[in-house]
């Protein structure tokens, strides 16, 4: 004697490929808040000190490679 499994009502079962039917899980929370911290006004940008240092390093590199190119052509 074999046990028979009754047919399920397709309206009450969810298909695995269809995902979770609506209403079966609660709605998600919002992941972003309204505030991201204290307000800070924008500044004018880079300070003069770091900008001068970057320009000097770039100039030194350019002079080094220029001198190297001149030495290779001698």
C-alpha positions in Angstrom: 0.0 0.0 0.0 1.4 3.4 -1.0 0.6 6.6 0.7 -0.7 9.3 -1.6 0.2 12.9 -1.1 -2.8 15.1 -1.7 -2.5 17.8 -4.3 -1.8 21.2 -3.0 -3.8 24.1 -4.0 -1.6 26.2 -6.3 -3.2 29.4 -5.1 -1.8 28.8 -1.5 1.7 27.6 -2.4 4.5 29.9 -3.5 6.7 28.8 -6.4 10.4 28.9 -5.6 11.3 30.7 -8.8 8.7 33.4 -8.3 10.1 34.6 -5.0 8.1 35.5 -1.9 4.5 36.6 -2.7 3.5 40.1 -1.6 2.1 40.4 1.9 4.1 37.4 3.2 7.0 39.5 4.6 6.9 42.9 6.3 8.1 46.0 4.3 11.7 46.9 4.6 13.0 49.8 6.6 14.7 52.8 4.9 18.5 52.3 5.0 19.3 56.0 4.8 18.7 58.5 7.6 17.6 62.0 7.3 20.7 63.4 8.9 24.3 62.5 8.1 25.9 64.4 11.0 26.4 68.0 12.0 26.2 70.6 9.4 29.6 72.1 8.3 29.8 74.9 5.8 31.9 74.2 2.7 35.4 75.6 2.7 37.2 77.3 -0.2 39.3 74.3 -1.1 43.0 73.5 -0.9 45.2 75.4 1.4 48.2 77.2 -0.1 50.8 75.1 1.7 49.9 71.7 0.3 49.4 73.2 -3.2 52.9 74.8 -3.1 54.4 71.5 -2.0 52.7 69.5 -4.8 53.9 72.1 -7.4 57.4 72.0 -6.1 57.5 68.1 -6.2 56.1 68.2 -9.8 58.7 70.8 -10.9 61.6 68.8 -9.3 60.4 65.6 -11.1 60.2 67.4 -14.4 63.7 68.9 -14.0 65.1 65.5 -13.1 63.7 63.8 -16.2 64.8 66.8 -18.4 68.4 66.5 -17.1 68.3 62.7 -17.5 67.2 63.1 -21.2 70.0 65.6 -21.8 72.6 63.2 -20.2 71.4 60.3 -22.5 71.9 62.4 -25.6 75.5 63.3 -24.8 
